[in-house]
Amino acid sequence: MDLSVVPKGNLFQEKVYRFSTGYNDKLPFHRFGVGDSVRVTLSRGGDPLDDEAIDGVVLDRRQRYIDVTLRTADA
């Protein structure tokens, strides 16, 4: 989805990151919900099944951003 990432703090032993377009625009259509498991790739067009992808959980979702928690070791 070509989103930018900003660290937003900690939740217990995990880091929270906010994914947004970077221009304060609405996100493209998605069906992510709170508690959904997601895989984050570090490169544009990356393969989500690649070993370099990071697993996370959706903490919050709004029209303009998605907050995702990632394990501290992965972050």
Phi and psi restraints in degrees (value plus and minus 20) as a CYANA .aco file:
   2 ASP   PHI      37.0    77.0
   2 ASP   PSI      39.8    79.8
   3 LEU   PHI    -125.6   -85.6
   3 LEU   PSI     133.3   173.3
   4 SER   PHI    -114.0   -74.0
   4 SER   PSI     137.0   177.0
   5 VAL   PHI    -145.4  -105.4
   5 VAL   PSI     116.6   156.6
   6 VAL   PHI    -152.8  -112.8
   6 VAL   PSI     109.7   149.7
   7 PRO   PHI     -86.9   -46.9
   7 PRO   PSI     118.5   158.5
   8 LYS   PHI    -140.5  -100.5
   8 LYS   PSI     -17.8    22.2
   9 GLY   PHI     108.3   148.3
   9 GLY   PSI    -177.7  -137.7
  10 ASN   PHI    -143.9  -103.9
  10 ASN   PSI     133.5   173.5
  11 LEU   PHI    -154.8  -114.8
  11 LEU   PSI      81.6   121.6
  12 PHE   PHI      36.3    76.3
  12 PHE   PSI    -139.2   -99.2
  13 GLN   PHI    -114.8   -74.8
  13 GLN   PSI      -7.4    32.6
  14 GLU   PHI    -138.5   -98.5
  14 GLU   PSI     134.5   174.5
  15 LYS   PHI    -114.5   -74.5
  15 LYS   PSI     125.1   165.1
  16 VAL   PHI    -129.3   -89.3
  16 VAL   PSI     110.5   150.5
  17 TYR   PHI    -145.0  -105.0
  17 TYR   PSI     121.7   161.7
  18 ARG   PHI    -123.8   -83.8
  18 ARG   PSI     102.6   142.6
  19 PHE   PHI    -121.2   -81.2
  19 PHE   PSI     105.2   145.2
  20 SER   PHI    -167.9  -127.9
  20 SER   PSI     153.5   193.5
  21 THR   PHI     -93.6   -53.6
  21 THR   PSI     -39.8     0.2
  22 GLY   PHI      70.2   110.2
  22 GLY   PSI     -31.2     8.8
  23 TYR   PHI    -136.0   -96.0
  23 TYR   PSI      -7.9    32.1
  24 ASN   PHI      41.7    81.7
  24 ASN   PSI       6.2    46.2
  25 ASP   PHI    -109.2   -69.2
  25 ASP   PSI     144.1   184.1
  26 LYS   PHI     -87.9   -47.9
  26 LYS   PSI     128.7   168.7
  27 LEU   PHI     -91.3   -51.3
  27 LEU   PSI     135.3   175.3
  28 PRO   PHI     -82.2   -42.2
  28 PRO   PSI     143.2   183.2
  29 PHE   PHI     -76.3   -36.3
  29 PHE   PSI     114.2   154.2
  30 HIS   PHI    -173.8  -133.8
  30 HIS   PSI     146.6   186.6
  31 ARG   PHI    -141.9  -101.9
  31 ARG   PSI       5.0    45.0
  32 PHE   PHI     -87.1   -47.1
  32 PHE   PSI     119.0   159.0
  33 GLY   PHI    -152.3  -112.3
  33 GLY   PSI     146.1   186.1
  34 VAL   PHI     -80.4   -40.4
  34 VAL   PSI     110.4   150.4
  35 GLY   PHI      73.5   113.5
  35 GLY   PSI     -28.1    11.9
  36 ASP   PHI     -90.0   -50.0
  36 ASP   PSI     122.2   162.2
  37 SER   PHI    -104.7   -64.7
  37 SER   PSI     114.6   154.6
  38 VAL   PHI    -149.9  -109.9
  38 VAL   PSI     136.9   176.9
  39 ARG   PHI    -137.6   -97.6
  39 ARG   PSI     108.4   148.4
  40 VAL   PHI    -127.7   -87.7
  40 VAL   PSI     106.3   146.3
  41 THR   PHI    -123.4   -83.4
  41 THR   PSI     129.2   169.2
  42 LEU   PHI    -107.3   -67.3
  42 LEU   PSI     -36.7     3.3
  43 SER   PHI    -137.0   -97.0
  43 SER   PSI     132.8   172.8
  44 ARG   PHI     -84.4   -44.4
  44 ARG   PSI     110.5   150.5
  45 GLY   PHI      53.1    93.1
  45 GLY   PSI      -2.5    37.5
  46 GLY   PHI     -88.3   -48.3
  46 GLY   PSI     138.3   178.3
  47 ASP   PHI    -105.5   -65.5
  47 ASP   PSI      98.6   138.6
  48 PRO   PHI     -87.1   -47.1
  48 PRO   PSI     -35.7     4.3
  49 LEU   PHI    -110.4   -70.4
  49 LEU   PSI     -21.0    19.0
  50 ASP   PHI     -89.1   -49.1
  50 ASP   PSI     133.9   173.9
  51 ASP   PHI     -86.3   -46.3
  51 ASP   PSI     -41.0    -1.0
  52 GLU   PHI     -99.4   -59.4
  52 GLU   PSI     -29.8    10.2
  53 ALA   PHI     -92.0   -52.0
  53 ALA   PSI     131.0   171.0
  54 ILE   PHI    -135.0   -95.0
  54 ILE   PSI     115.1   155.1
  55 ASP   PHI    -107.6   -67.6
  55 ASP   PSI     121.2   161.2
  56 GLY   PHI    -167.8  -127.8
  56 GLY   PSI     157.8   197.8
  57 VAL   PHI    -150.7  -110.7
  57 VAL   PSI     115.9   155.9
  58 VAL   PHI     -90.2   -50.2
  58 VAL   PSI     102.8   142.8
  59 LEU   PHI    -114.9   -74.9
  59 LEU   PSI     -59.1   -19.1
  60 ASP   PHI    -174.5  -134.5
  60 ASP   PSI     128.9   168.9
  61 ARG   PHI    -159.1  -119.1
  61 ARG   PSI     118.6   158.6
  62 ARG   PHI    -156.8  -116.8
  62 ARG   PSI    -199.6  -159.6
  63 GLN   PHI     -86.9   -46.9
  63 GLN   PSI     -49.8    -9.8
  64 ARG   PHI    -127.7   -87.7
  64 ARG   PSI     -26.8    13.2
  65 TYR   PHI    -179.4  -139.4
  65 TYR   PSI     144.9   184.9
  66 ILE   PHI    -151.5  -111.5
  66 ILE   PSI     107.0   147.0
  67 ASP   PHI    -115.9   -75.9
  67 ASP   PSI     110.4   150.4
  68 VAL   PHI    -147.0  -107.0
  68 VAL   PSI     117.6   157.6
  69 THR   PHI    -116.8   -76.8
  69 THR   PSI     116.6   156.6
  70 LEU   PHI    -147.0  -107.0
  70 LEU   PSI     124.2   164.2
  71 ARG   PHI     -79.5   -39.5
  71 ARG   PSI     124.3   164.3
  72 THR   PHI     -78.1   -38.1
  72 THR   PSI     -58.2   -18.2
  73 ALA   PHI     -84.9   -44.9
  73 ALA   PSI     -56.7   -16.7
  74 ASP   PHI     -97.3   -57.3
  74 ASP   PSI     -55.9   -15.9
